[in-house]
């Protein structure tokens, strides 16, 4: 297995840093190949601007056509092109980050904004009366797996159906479904560590043990059963879920998961 770890924490000695180090050693010891994109160490440029597209930048700047022109011409900046090559190399992508303000750190969102360029990660396939492009279960990254490894400061009870922050599944849905599943990645259930602000040494040891077990199941774990866009569950072109397909009691984001 070839695994890319995209790491987003500014402190190498943090819990996130330890989890990334653990992932590298565990996977390599099991015979797998690993690459790491440590975004803070790389001083990753997090903002999209005209410099990303060189002579293919429109004036005034329109990001989507500029992105497509630069990608099609092989003219994206070297840092973006290198990350795209890593994604195409990988069988599995692990995103390691702390949850800040209910989402990923800005540097990681900036990695997505720049690396998931038009024609590379989206904007592919035909649009007709039966299809709406190749996305949500199809796309250029199909055949690869992805998993979030997330550290959360608050206790687990805060992230449940009646918890004040809402279910963790709902908070992660925009990343799972809208960023990873959209271009075709199979999304594995996340590895979430709660209460990390109050962890003791023993808690960290337990967390690392659980993380090693999850890492060794990456090849066999069942992905989240998101509904595929072009295979009959959704009306086209409205892309509304057909009536009667939802399981009893399902609503909101959960409608888009088979079960």
Beta strands, then each sheet from edge to edge (+ up, - down):
strand 1: 2-8
strand 2: 33-38
strand 3: 92-98
strand 4: 145-151
strand 5: 186-187
strand 6: 191-193
sheet 1: 2+ 1+ 3+ 4+ 5+
sheet 2: 2+ 1+ 3+ 4+ 6+
end
